Amino acid sequence: MDWNFFGRSFGDLRRKYGLRQKQVAYNGGVSPSYVASLEGGRRPPPGDDGLQKIIAALGATEDEKAHLVRASCLTQIARVIHGHSEMFPAASAAISLLEISPQMSPAEVSAIQSLVEGYRFRTLLPQRKE
């Protein structure tokens, strides 16, 4: 399952602007190894502040910014699904749904995120005996 939406989008955008990982790292005030680990999917997407620094370091347009924010959300959803795949039998189908998500509206992506977070919360609660 390839669920590194953010890393792929970030790397594609960096290359589009002809920037090296070291340049983005320097411009964003982060380490080059952090940039590499984000692109490689070894680290989760950054939080809001880190994401804004990376967007500024790239010089991204508003549309590109929206795309990176969306990719960050999708990666976070996919990481949760992947991390609970044994308890979530439809994990493969859910990841496939995320892969077609560029055609989804932000509201639809948000709804999926809410469902996944609700499922994760429910599975972590102790089961009630009846």
The first five atom37 places (N, CA, C, CB, O) and aatype in JSON, in Angstrom:
{
  "aatype": [12, 3, 17, 2, 13, 13, 7, 1, 15, 13, 7, 3, 10, 1, 1, 11, 18, 7, 10, 1, 5, 11, 5, 19, 0, 18, 2, 7, 7, 19, 15, 14, 15, 18, 19, 0, 15, 10, 6, 7, 7, 1, 1, 14, 14, 14, 7, 3, 3, 7, 10, 5, 11, 9, 9, 0, 0, 10, 7, 0, 16, 6, 3, 6, 11, 0, 8, 10, 19, 1, 0, 15, 4, 10, 16, 5, 9, 0, 1, 19, 9, 8, 7, 8, 15, 6, 12, 13, 14, 0, 0, 15, 0, 0, 9, 15, 10, 10, 6, 9, 15, 14, 5, 12, 15, 14, 0, 6, 19, 15, 0, 9, 5, 15, 10, 19, 6, 7, 18, 1, 13, 1, 16, 10, 10, 14, 5, 1, 11, 6],
  "atom_mask": [
    [1, 1, 1, 1, 1],
    [1, 1, 1, 1, 1],
    [1, 1, 1, 1, 1],
    [1, 1, 1, 1, 1],
    [1, 1, 1, 1, 1],
    [1, 1, 1, 1, 1],
    [1, 1, 1, 0, 1],
    [1, 1, 1, 1, 1],
    [1, 1, 1, 1, 1],
    [1, 1, 1, 1, 1],
    [1, 1, 1, 0, 1],
    [1, 1, 1, 1, 1],
    [1, 1, 1, 1, 1],
    [1, 1, 1, 1, 1],
    [1, 1, 1, 1, 1],
    [1, 1, 1, 1, 1],
    [1, 1, 1, 1, 1],
    [1, 1, 1, 0, 1],
    [1, 1, 1, 1, 1],
    [1, 1, 1, 1, 1],
    [1, 1, 1, 1, 1],
    [1, 1, 1, 1, 1],
    [1, 1, 1, 1, 1],
    [1, 1, 1, 1, 1],
    [1, 1, 1, 1, 1],
    [1, 1, 1, 1, 1],
    [1, 1, 1, 1, 1],
    [1, 1, 1, 0, 1],
    [1, 1, 1, 0, 1],
    [1, 1, 1, 1, 1],
    [1, 1, 1, 1, 1],
    [1, 1, 1, 1, 1],
    [1, 1, 1, 1, 1],
    [1, 1, 1, 1, 1],
    [1, 1, 1, 1, 1],
    [1, 1, 1, 1, 1],
    [1, 1, 1, 1, 1],
    [1, 1, 1, 1, 1],
    [1, 1, 1, 1, 1],
    [1, 1, 1, 0, 1],
    [1, 1, 1, 0, 1],
    [1, 1, 1, 1, 1],
    [1, 1, 1, 1, 1],
    [1, 1, 1, 1, 1],
    [1, 1, 1, 1, 1],
    [1, 1, 1, 1, 1],
    [1, 1, 1, 0, 1],
    [1, 1, 1, 1, 1],
    [1, 1, 1, 1, 1],
    [1, 1, 1, 0, 1],
    [1, 1, 1, 1, 1],
    [1, 1, 1, 1, 1],
    [1, 1, 1, 1, 1],
    [1, 1, 1, 1, 1],
    [1, 1, 1, 1, 1],
    [1, 1, 1, 1, 1],
    [1, 1, 1, 1, 1],
    [1, 1, 1, 1, 1],
    [1, 1, 1, 0, 1],
    [1, 1, 1, 1, 1],
    [1, 1, 1, 1, 1],
    [1, 1, 1, 1, 1],
    [1, 1, 1, 1, 1],
    [1, 1, 1, 1, 1],
    [1, 1, 1, 1, 1],
    [1, 1, 1, 1, 1],
    [1, 1, 1, 1, 1],
    [1, 1, 1, 1, 1],
    [1, 1, 1, 1, 1],
    [1, 1, 1, 1, 1],
    [1, 1, 1, 1, 1],
    [1, 1, 1, 1, 1],
    [1, 1, 1, 1, 1],
    [1, 1, 1, 1, 1],
    [1, 1, 1, 1, 1],
    [1, 1, 1, 1, 1],
    [1, 1, 1, 1, 1],
    [1, 1, 1, 1, 1],
    [1, 1, 1, 1, 1],
    [1, 1, 1, 1, 1],
    [1, 1, 1, 1, 1],
    [1, 1, 1, 1, 1],
    [1, 1, 1, 0, 1],
    [1, 1, 1, 1, 1],
    [1, 1, 1, 1, 1],
    [1, 1, 1, 1, 1],
    [1, 1, 1, 1, 1],
    [1, 1, 1, 1, 1],
    [1, 1, 1, 1, 1],
    [1, 1, 1, 1, 1],
    [1, 1, 1, 1, 1],
    [1, 1, 1, 1, 1],
    [1, 1, 1, 1, 1],
    [1, 1, 1, 1, 1],
    [1, 1, 1, 1, 1],
    [1, 1, 1, 1, 1],
    [1, 1, 1, 1, 1],
    [1, 1, 1, 1, 1],
    [1, 1, 1, 1, 1],
    [1, 1, 1, 1, 1],
    [1, 1, 1, 1, 1],
    [1, 1, 1, 1, 1],
    [1, 1, 1, 1, 1],
    [1, 1, 1, 1, 1],
    [1, 1, 1, 1, 1],
    [1, 1, 1, 1, 1],
    [1, 1, 1, 1, 1],
    [1, 1, 1, 1, 1],
    [1, 1, 1, 1, 1],
    [1, 1, 1, 1, 1],
    [1, 1, 1, 1, 1],
    [1, 1, 1, 1, 1],
    [1, 1, 1, 1, 1],
    [1, 1, 1, 1, 1],
    [1, 1, 1, 1, 1],
    [1, 1, 1, 1, 1],
    [1, 1, 1, 1, 1],
    [1, 1, 1, 0, 1],
    [1, 1, 1, 1, 1],
    [1, 1, 1, 1, 1],
    [1, 1, 1, 1, 1],
    [1, 1, 1, 1, 1],
    [1, 1, 1, 1, 1],
    [1, 1, 1, 1, 1],
    [1, 1, 1, 1, 1],
    [1, 1, 1, 1, 1],
    [1, 1, 1, 1, 1],
    [1, 1, 1, 1, 1],
    [1, 1, 1, 1, 1],
    [1, 1, 1, 1, 1]
  ],
  "atom_positions": [
    [[0.84, -1.18, 0.0], [0.0, 0.0, 0.0], [0.88, 1.25, 0.0], [-0.95, 0.0, 1.21], [1.73, 1.41, 0.88]],
    [[0.7, 2.09, -0.95], [1.45, 3.34, -0.98], [0.54, 4.44, -0.47], [1.97, 3.66, -2.42], [-0.43, 4.83, -1.14]],
    [[0.84, 4.95, 0.7], [-0.01, 5.96, 1.32], [0.74, 7.26, 1.6], [-0.6, 5.42, 2.62], [0.3, 8.07, 2.41]],
    [[1.85, 7.46, 0.94], [2.66, 8.66, 1.18], [2.25, 9.8, 0.23], [4.15, 8.33, 1.0], [3.07, 10.29, -0.55]],
    [[1.0, 10.21, 0.31], [0.49, 11.27, -0.55], [1.27, 12.57, -0.34], [-1.0, 11.5, -0.28], [1.63, 13.24, -1.31]],
    [[1.52, 12.92, 0.91], [2.22, 14.16, 1.2], [3.65, 14.13, 0.67], [2.22, 14.43, 2.71], [4.08, 15.08, 0.01]],
    [[4.37, 13.08, 0.95], [5.77, 12.99, 0.52], [5.92, 13.08, -0.98], [0.0, 0.0, 0.0], [6.81, 13.76, -1.49]],
    [[5.03, 12.38, -1.7], [5.08, 12.44, -3.17], [4.77, 13.84, -3.68], [4.09, 11.43, -3.78], [5.45, 14.35, -4.57]],
    [[3.74, 14.45, -3.11], [3.35, 15.8, -3.54], [4.43, 16.82, -3.22], [2.03, 16.22, -2.89], [4.75, 17.68, -4.04]],
    [[4.99, 16.71, -2.04], [6.05, 17.61, -1.6], [7.27, 17.48, -2.51], [6.45, 17.32, -0.13], [7.82, 18.48, -2.97]],
    [[7.69, 16.25, -2.78], [8.85, 16.0, -3.65], [8.6, 16.48, -5.07], [0.0, 0.0, 0.0], [9.49, 17.08, -5.69]],
    [[7.4, 16.22, -5.59], [7.07, 16.66, -6.94], [7.12, 18.19, -7.05], [5.67, 16.15, -7.35], [7.64, 18.74, -8.02]],
    [[6.59, 18.85, -6.04], [6.58, 20.31, -6.05], [8.0, 20.87, -5.91], [5.69, 20.84, -4.92], [8.35, 21.85, -6.58]],
    [[8.79, 20.26, -5.06], [10.18, 20.7, -4.89], [10.94, 20.59, -6.21], [10.89, 19.86, -3.79], [11.66, 21.5, -6.6]],
    [[10.76, 19.45, -6.89], [11.44, 19.25, -8.18], [10.9, 20.2, -9.25], [11.28, 17.8, -8.65], [11.65, 20.67, -10.1]],
    [[9.6, 20.48, -9.2], [9.0, 21.41, -10.16], [9.7, 22.77, -10.09], [7.49, 21.57, -9.89], [9.93, 23.42, -11.11]],
    [[10.03, 23.2, -8.88], [10.69, 24.49, -8.69], [12.21, 24.38, -8.81], [10.33, 25.07, -7.34], [12.93, 25.37, -8.64]],
    [[12.7, 23.19, -9.1], [14.14, 23.01, -9.3], [14.95, 23.19, -8.03], [0.0, 0.0, 0.0], [16.11, 23.6, -8.07]],
    [[14.33, 22.87, -6.88], [15.01, 23.02, -5.59], [15.57, 21.69, -5.11], [14.04, 23.59, -4.54], [14.99, 20.64, -5.35]],
    [[16.69, 21.76, -4.45], [17.28, 20.58, -3.82], [16.73, 20.48, -2.4], [18.85, 20.65, -3.81], [16.27, 21.47, -1.83]],
    [[16.78, 19.28, -1.84], [16.29, 19.09, -0.48], [17.01, 20.02, 0.5], [16.46, 17.63, -0.04], [16.39, 20.56, 1.42]],
    [[18.3, 20.21, 0.3], [19.07, 21.08, 1.19], [18.57, 22.52, 1.12], [20.57, 21.03, 0.82], [18.52, 23.21, 2.14]],
    [[18.2, 22.97, -0.08], [17.7, 24.34, -0.23], [16.38, 24.53, 0.51], [17.53, 24.69, -1.71], [16.18, 25.52, 1.2]],
    [[15.48, 23.57, 0.36], [14.19, 23.65, 1.04], [14.4, 23.6, 2.55], [13.25, 22.49, 0.58], [13.77, 24.34, 3.3]],
    [[15.29, 22.72, 2.98], [15.58, 22.61, 4.41], [16.1, 23.93, 4.96], [16.59, 21.48, 4.68], [15.64, 24.41, 6.0]],
    [[17.06, 24.52, 4.27], [17.64, 25.79, 4.72], [16.57, 26.89, 4.74], [18.82, 26.2, 3.8], [16.45, 27.63, 5.71]],
    [[15.8, 26.99, 3.66], [14.76, 28.01, 3.57], [13.66, 27.82, 4.62], [14.14, 28.0, 2.18], [13.06, 28.79, 5.08]],
    [[13.4, 26.56, 4.98], [12.34, 26.26, 5.94], [12.8, 26.13, 7.37], [0.0, 0.0, 0.0], [11.99, 25.95, 8.28]],
    [[14.11, 26.23, 7.58], [14.63, 26.13, 8.94], [14.55, 24.73, 9.53], [0.0, 0.0, 0.0], [14.38, 24.56, 10.74]],
    [[14.67, 23.72, 8.67], [14.66, 22.33, 9.12], [15.9, 21.63, 8.58], [13.35, 21.59, 8.65], [16.65, 22.21, 7.79]],
    [[16.12, 20.41, 9.0], [17.3, 19.68, 8.54], [17.03, 19.0, 7.2], [17.74, 18.64, 9.59], [15.89, 18.64, 6.9]],
    [[18.08, 18.82, 6.4], [17.9, 18.1, 5.13], [17.4, 16.66, 5.34], [19.23, 18.07, 4.36], [16.64, 16.14, 4.52]],
    [[17.82, 16.03, 6.43], [17.35, 14.66, 6.68], [15.85, 14.65, 6.98], [18.13, 14.03, 7.86], [15.16, 13.68, 6.65]],
    [[15.34, 15.71, 7.59], [13.89, 15.81, 7.84], [13.14, 15.91, 6.52], [13.57, 17.04, 8.75], [12.12, 15.25, 6.32]],
    [[13.63, 16.74, 5.61], [13.0, 16.89, 4.3], [13.01, 15.54, 3.57], [13.72, 17.97, 3.45], [12.0, 15.14, 2.99]],
    [[14.14, 14.85, 3.61], [14.24, 13.54, 2.95], [13.28, 12.53, 3.58], [15.69, 13.01, 3.03], [12.66, 11.74, 2.87]],
    [[13.16, 12.56, 4.9], [12.27, 11.59, 5.56], [10.8, 11.91, 5.29], [12.54, 11.59, 7.07], [9.98, 11.0, 5.24]],
    [[10.46, 13.19, 5.12], [9.09, 13.53, 4.74], [8.77, 13.01, 3.34], [8.88, 15.07, 4.8], [7.73, 12.39, 3.12]],
    [[9.68, 13.25, 2.41], [9.46, 12.8, 1.04], [9.41, 11.29, 0.95], [10.56, 13.34, 0.12], [8.65, 10.73, 0.16]],
    [[10.21, 10.61, 1.76], [10.25, 9.15, 1.73], [9.16, 8.48, 2.52], [0.0, 0.0, 0.0], [9.04, 7.25, 2.49]],
    [[8.34, 9.25, 3.24], [7.25, 8.68, 4.02], [7.68, 8.07, 5.33], [0.0, 0.0, 0.0], [6.91, 7.36, 5.97]],
    [[8.92, 8.34, 5.75], [9.4, 7.79, 7.01], [8.97, 8.63, 8.2], [10.91, 7.67, 6.98], [9.06, 8.2, 9.35]],
    [[8.51, 9.83, 7.93], [8.0, 10.73, 8.97], [6.59, 11.16, 8.56], [8.93, 11.98, 9.17], [6.3, 11.29, 7.37]],
    [[5.72, 11.37, 9.54], [4.38, 11.87, 9.18], [4.47, 13.31, 8.71], [3.42, 11.75, 10.39], [5.46, 14.0, 8.97]],
    [[3.46, 13.78, 8.03], [3.47, 15.18, 7.61], [3.6, 16.1, 8.82], [2.18, 15.51, 6.81], [3.16, 15.75, 9.92]],
    [[4.2, 17.27, 8.62], [4.36, 18.18, 9.75], [3.02, 18.77, 10.19], [5.32, 19.3, 9.39], [2.03, 18.72, 9.46]],
    [[3.02, 19.32, 11.39], [1.84, 20.02, 11.87], [1.65, 21.32, 11.1], [0.0, 0.0, 0.0], [2.39, 21.61, 10.17]],
    [[0.67, 22.09, 11.5], [0.33, 23.32, 10.78], [1.51, 24.28, 10.65], [-0.8, 24.02, 11.48], [1.76, 24.8, 9.56]],
    [[2.24, 24.52, 11.74], [3.37, 25.46, 11.68], [4.46, 24.96, 10.75], [3.94, 25.69, 13.08], [4.97, 25.72, 9.92]],
    [[4.82, 23.7, 10.88], [5.85, 23.12, 10.02], [5.43, 23.1, 8.57], [0.0, 0.0, 0.0], [6.23, 23.34, 7.67]],
    [[4.16, 22.83, 8.35], [3.64, 22.81, 6.98], [3.73, 24.2, 6.35], [2.19, 22.29, 6.96], [4.08, 24.34, 5.18]],
    [[3.41, 25.22, 7.13], [3.49, 26.59, 6.61], [4.93, 26.98, 6.28], [2.9, 27.58, 7.64], [5.18, 27.68, 5.3]],
    [[5.88, 26.51, 7.1], [7.29, 26.8, 6.83], [7.74, 26.14, 5.52], [8.18, 26.31, 7.99], [8.45, 26.75, 4.72]],
    [[7.31, 24.9, 5.32], [7.69, 24.18, 4.1], [7.06, 24.83, 2.88], [7.26, 22.7, 4.2], [7.7, 24.97, 1.84]],
    [[5.8, 25.22, 3.0], [5.12, 25.87, 1.89], [5.83, 27.17, 1.52], [3.64, 26.15, 2.24], [6.03, 27.47, 0.35]],
    [[6.21, 27.95, 2.55], [6.93, 29.2, 2.3], [8.31, 28.92, 1.69], [7.09, 30.01, 3.62], [8.75, 29.65, 0.8]],
    [[8.97, 27.86, 2.16], [10.31, 27.52, 1.64], [10.25, 27.14, 0.17], [10.91, 26.36, 2.45], [11.19, 27.39, -0.58]],
    [[9.14, 26.56, -0.24], [8.97, 26.17, -1.64], [8.56, 27.36, -2.51], [7.94, 25.07, -1.76], [8.81, 27.37, -3.72]],
    [[7.93, 28.35, -1.91], [7.37, 29.44, -2.69], [6.12, 29.0, -3.42], [0.0, 0.0, 0.0], [5.85, 29.44, -4.54]],
    [[5.35, 28.12, -2.79], [4.18, 27.53, -3.42], [3.06, 28.54, -3.62], [3.67, 26.37, -2.58], [2.9, 29.48, -2.84]],
    [[2.29, 28.33, -4.68], [1.11, 29.15, -4.97], [-0.02, 28.74, -4.02], [0.67, 29.0, -6.46], [0.12, 27.76, -3.29]],
    [[-1.1, 29.47, -4.03], [-2.26, 29.13, -3.19], [-2.82, 27.75, -3.56], [-3.36, 30.21, -3.33], [-3.18, 26.98, -2.68]],
    [[-2.9, 27.45, -4.85], [-3.4, 26.14, -5.28], [-2.46, 25.03, -4.81], [-3.56, 26.09, -6.82], [-2.92, 23.98, -4.36]],
    [[-1.16, 25.26, -4.93], [-0.19, 24.26, -4.49], [-0.24, 24.1, -2.97], [1.24, 24.66, -4.93], [-0.11, 22.99, -2.46]],
    [[-0.43, 25.2, -2.27], [-0.58, 25.14, -0.81], [-1.79, 24.28, -0.45], [-0.74, 26.57, -0.21], [-1.69, 23.4, 0.41]],
    [[-2.91, 24.52, -1.1], [-4.12, 23.73, -0.83], [-3.88, 22.26, -1.14], [-5.31, 24.27, -1.67], [-4.35, 21.38, -0.42]],
    [[-3.14, 21.98, -2.2], [-2.84, 20.59, -2.57], [-1.97, 19.93, -1.49], [-2.12, 20.54, -3.94], [-2.21, 18.78, -1.13]],
    [[-0.97, 20.64, -0.98], [-0.12, 20.07, 0.06], [-0.89, 19.85, 1.37], [1.08, 20.98, 0.32], [-0.69, 18.84, 2.05]],
    [[-1.76, 20.78, 1.71], [-2.57, 20.62, 2.92], [-3.47, 19.39, 2.78], [-3.43, 21.89, 3.18], [-3.6, 18.6, 3.71]],
    [[-4.07, 19.25, 1.61], [-4.93, 18.09, 1.34], [-4.12, 16.79, 1.39], [-5.61, 18.24, -0.05], [-4.55, 15.81, 1.98]],
    [[-2.95, 16.8, 0.76], [-2.1, 15.61, 0.77], [-1.69, 15.25, 2.19], [-0.86, 15.82, -0.1], [-1.58, 14.07, 2.52]],
    [[-1.45, 16.25, 3.02], [-1.11, 16.01, 4.42], [-2.25, 15.3, 5.14], [-0.77, 17.34, 5.13], [-2.04, 14.32, 5.85]],
    [[-3.48, 15.8, 4.94], [-4.65, 15.16, 5.55], [-4.82, 13.72, 5.08], [-5.92, 15.97, 5.23], [-5.08, 12.83, 5.88]],
    [[-4.66, 13.51, 3.78], [-4.82, 12.16, 3.23], [-3.77, 11.21, 3.79], [-4.73, 12.2, 1.7], [-4.07, 10.05, 4.09]],
    [[-2.54, 11.7, 3.93], [-1.48, 10.85, 4.47], [-1.78, 10.5, 5.92], [-0.12, 11.55, 4.37], [-1.57, 9.36, 6.34]],
    [[-2.27, 11.46, 6.68], [-2.6, 11.18, 8.08], [-3.71, 10.13, 8.17], [-3.02, 12.47, 8.8], [-3.65, 9.23, 9.01]],
    [[-4.72, 10.26, 7.31], [-5.8, 9.26, 7.3], [-5.24, 7.89, 6.93], [-6.92, 9.67, 6.29], [-5.53, 6.9, 7.6]],
    [[-4.43, 7.84, 5.89], [-3.88, 6.57, 5.43], [-2.98, 5.93, 6.48], [-3.1, 6.76, 4.15], [-2.99, 4.7, 6.63]],
    [[-2.22, 6.73, 7.22], [-1.35, 6.19, 8.27], [-2.18, 5.53, 9.37], [-0.47, 7.29, 8.86], [-1.8, 4.49, 9.9]],
    [[-3.31, 6.14, 9.71], [-4.19, 5.56, 10.73], [-4.77, 4.25, 10.23], [-5.34, 6.53, 11.11], [-4.75, 3.24, 10.93]],
    [[-5.27, 4.26, 9.01], [-5.86, 3.04, 8.44], [-4.8, 1.94, 8.36], [-6.46, 3.32, 7.03], [-5.05, 0.81, 8.76]],
    [[-3.63, 2.28, 7.85], [-2.56, 1.3, 7.72], [-2.15, 0.76, 9.09], [-1.36, 1.92, 7.0], [-1.88, -0.43, 9.23]],
    [[-2.09, 1.62, 10.07], [-1.69, 1.21, 11.42], [-2.7, 0.3, 12.11], [0.0, 0.0, 0.0], [-2.36, -0.39, 13.06]],
    [[-3.92, 0.32, 11.63], [-4.97, -0.52, 12.22], [-5.52, -1.51, 11.22], [-6.1, 0.36, 12.76], [-6.66, -1.96, 11.34]],
    [[-4.73, -1.87, 10.22], [-5.23, -2.7, 9.14], [-5.71, -4.08, 9.6], [-4.16, -2.88, 8.1], [-6.61, -4.66, 8.99]],
    [[-5.12, -4.6, 10.68], [-5.59, -5.9, 11.17], [-6.99, -5.81, 11.76], [-4.62, -6.46, 12.23], [-7.78, -6.74, 11.65]],
    [[-7.3, -4.67, 12.38], [-8.62, -4.48, 12.98], [-9.59, -3.84, 12.0], [-8.51, -3.63, 14.24], [-10.79, -3.75, 12.28]],
    [[-9.09, -3.41, 10.86], [-9.88, -2.67, 9.89], [-9.86, -3.46, 8.59], [-9.34, -1.21, 9.68], [-9.03, -3.19, 7.72]],
    [[-10.77, -4.43, 8.44], [-10.72, -5.33, 7.29], [-10.79, -4.64, 5.94], [-11.83, -6.31, 7.39], [-10.33, -5.19, 4.94]],
    [[-11.36, -3.48, 5.88], [-11.51, -2.79, 4.6], [-10.38, -1.8, 4.34], [-12.84, -2.07, 4.56], [-10.54, -0.86, 3.57]],
    [[-9.23, -2.01, 4.99], [-8.12, -1.06, 4.86], [-7.69, -0.88, 3.4], [-6.93, -1.53, 5.69], [-7.47, 0.25, 2.97]],
    [[-7.57, -1.95, 2.66], [-7.15, -1.83, 1.26], [-8.16, -1.03, 0.45], [-6.98, -3.22, 0.63], [-7.78, -0.19, -0.37]],
    [[-9.42, -1.28, 0.68], [-10.45, -0.53, -0.03], [-10.42, 0.94, 0.36], [-11.84, -1.13, 0.25], [-10.61, 1.82, -0.48]],
    [[-10.19, 1.21, 1.64], [-10.13, 2.6, 2.1], [-8.95, 3.34, 1.48], [-10.04, 2.66, 3.63], [-9.08, 4.5, 1.09]],
    [[-7.81, 2.67, 1.39], [-6.64, 3.3, 0.76], [-6.93, 3.55, -0.72], [-5.37, 2.41, 0.93], [-6.54, 4.58, -1.26]],
    [[-7.59, 2.6, -1.38], [-7.95, 2.8, -2.79], [-8.87, 4.0, -2.95], [-8.63, 1.53, -3.36], [-8.76, 4.76, -3.91]],
    [[-9.79, 4.17, -2.0], [-10.68, 5.32, -2.03], [-9.88, 6.61, -1.9], [-11.72, 5.22, -0.91], [-10.17, 7.6, -2.57]],
    [[-8.88, 6.59, -1.03], [-8.05, 7.79, -0.86], [-7.28, 8.11, -2.13], [-7.08, 7.6, 0.3], [-7.03, 9.28, -2.44]],
    [[-6.9, 7.08, -2.88], [-6.14, 7.3, -4.11], [-6.95, 8.02, -5.18], [-5.64, 5.99, -4.65], [-6.4, 8.7, -6.04]],
    [[-8.28, 7.87, -5.13], [-9.11, 8.6, -6.08], [-9.58, 9.93, -5.5], [-10.31, 7.76, -6.5], [-10.35, 10.66, -6.13]],
    [[-9.12, 10.23, -4.31], [-9.6, 11.41, -3.6], [-9.32, 12.75, -4.27], [-9.02, 11.42, -2.28], [-9.97, 13.73, -3.9]],
    [[-8.39, 12.87, -5.23], [-8.25, 14.18, -5.87], [-9.56, 14.67, -6.49], [-7.18, 14.12, -6.93], [-9.74, 15.87, -6.67]],
    [[-10.46, 13.76, -6.81], [-11.75, 14.17, -7.35], [-12.75, 14.51, -6.25], [-12.3, 13.08, -8.24], [-13.85, 14.98, -6.55]],
    [[-12.39, 14.26, -4.98], [-13.29, 14.54, -3.87], [-13.18, 15.98, -3.42], [-13.01, 13.59, -2.7], [-12.14, 16.62, -3.56]],
    [[-14.27, 16.47, -2.88], [-14.27, 17.83, -2.34], [-13.6, 17.81, -0.96], [-15.73, 18.39, -2.24], [-13.48, 16.76, -0.34]],
    [[-13.16, 18.97, -0.47], [-12.6, 19.03, 0.88], [-13.57, 18.5, 1.94], [-12.2, 20.47, 1.21], [-13.15, 17.89, 2.92]],
    [[-14.87, 18.73, 1.74], [-15.87, 18.24, 2.7], [-15.9, 16.71, 2.72], [-17.28, 18.8, 2.34], [-16.05, 16.1, 3.78]],
    [[-15.76, 16.09, 1.55], [-15.75, 14.62, 1.48], [-14.49, 14.06, 2.16], [-15.82, 14.14, 0.01], [-14.57, 13.06, 2.88]],
    [[-13.36, 14.69, 1.94], [-12.12, 14.25, 2.59], [-12.26, 14.4, 4.1], [-10.9, 15.06, 2.07], [-11.85, 13.52, 4.85]],
    [[-12.84, 15.51, 4.54], [-13.05, 15.74, 5.97], [-13.99, 14.69, 6.56], [-13.63, 17.15, 6.21], [-13.77, 14.22, 7.68]],
    [[-15.01, 14.32, 5.82], [-15.94, 13.29, 6.29], [-15.23, 11.95, 6.46], [-17.11, 13.14, 5.32], [-15.46, 11.25, 7.44]],
    [[-14.37, 11.6, 5.51], [-13.6, 10.35, 5.62], [-12.69, 10.42, 6.85], [-12.76, 10.1, 4.34], [-12.58, 9.45, 7.6]],
    [[-12.05, 11.57, 7.05], [-11.16, 11.72, 8.2], [-11.94, 11.55, 9.5], [-10.46, 13.09, 8.17], [-11.46, 10.9, 10.43]],
    [[-13.13, 12.11, 9.57], [-13.96, 11.97, 10.78], [-14.35, 10.52, 11.02], [-15.22, 12.84, 10.66], [-14.32, 10.05, 12.15]],
    [[-14.71, 9.82, 9.94], [-15.07, 8.41, 10.08], [-13.9, 7.57, 10.57], [-15.58, 7.86, 8.74], [-14.05, 6.72, 11.45]],
    [[-12.73, 7.82, 10.0], [-11.54, 7.05, 10.4], [-11.18, 7.35, 11.85], [-10.35, 7.39, 9.47], [-10.89, 6.43, 12.61]],
    [[-11.2, 8.61, 12.24], [-10.88, 8.96, 13.62], [-11.91, 8.36, 14.57], [-10.84, 10.49, 13.8], [-11.55, 7.89, 15.65]],
    [[-13.19, 8.36, 14.18], [-14.22, 7.74, 15.0], [-13.99, 6.24, 15.14], [0.0, 0.0, 0.0], [-14.15, 5.68, 16.23]],
    [[-13.62, 5.6, 14.06], [-13.35, 4.16, 14.1], [-12.16, 3.88, 15.0], [-13.1, 3.61, 12.67], [-12.19, 2.96, 15.81]],
    [[-11.11, 4.67, 14.86], [-9.91, 4.46, 15.68], [-10.25, 4.65, 17.15], [-8.78, 5.43, 15.25], [-9.81, 3.87, 17.99]],
    [[-11.01, 5.68, 17.46], [-11.39, 5.94, 18.85], [-12.21, 4.78, 19.4], [-12.2, 7.27, 18.96], [-11.97, 4.32, 20.51]],
    [[-13.18, 4.31, 18.6], [-14.04, 3.22, 19.03], [-13.25, 1.93, 19.27], [-15.13, 2.98, 18.0], [-13.53, 1.21, 20.22]],
    [[-12.27, 1.64, 18.42], [-11.52, 0.4, 18.58], [-10.55, 0.44, 19.75], [-10.76, 0.09, 17.31], [-10.14, -0.6, 20.25]],
    [[-10.18, 1.65, 20.19], [-9.26, 1.76, 21.31], [-9.97, 1.76, 22.66], [-8.45, 3.02, 21.18], [-9.33, 1.61, 23.7]],
    [[-11.31, 1.91, 22.64], [-12.08, 1.87, 23.9], [-12.23, 0.42, 24.36], [-13.48, 2.52, 23.72], [-12.31, -0.49, 23.54]],
    [[-12.26, 0.2, 25.67], [-12.51, -1.16, 26.15], [-13.9, -1.61, 25.7], [-12.39, -1.22, 27.7], [-14.86, -0.84, 25.71]],
    [[-13.99, -2.85, 25.32], [-15.26, -3.4, 24.89], [-16.16, -3.65, 26.1], [-15.05, -4.7, 24.11], [-15.73, -4.2, 27.11]],
    [[-17.42, -3.23, 25.99], [-18.39, -3.44, 27.08], [-18.91, -4.86, 27.01], [-19.56, -2.41, 27.0], [-19.21, -5.37, 25.93]],
    [[-19.02, -5.49, 28.14], [-19.59, -6.83, 28.2], [-21.07, -6.7, 28.47], [-18.9, -7.71, 29.3], [-21.49, -5.98, 29.38]],
    [[-21.87, -7.39, 27.69], [-23.32, -7.28, 27.88], [-23.88, -8.57, 28.37], [-24.01, -6.88, 26.58], [-25.08, -8.68, 28.59]]
  ]
}
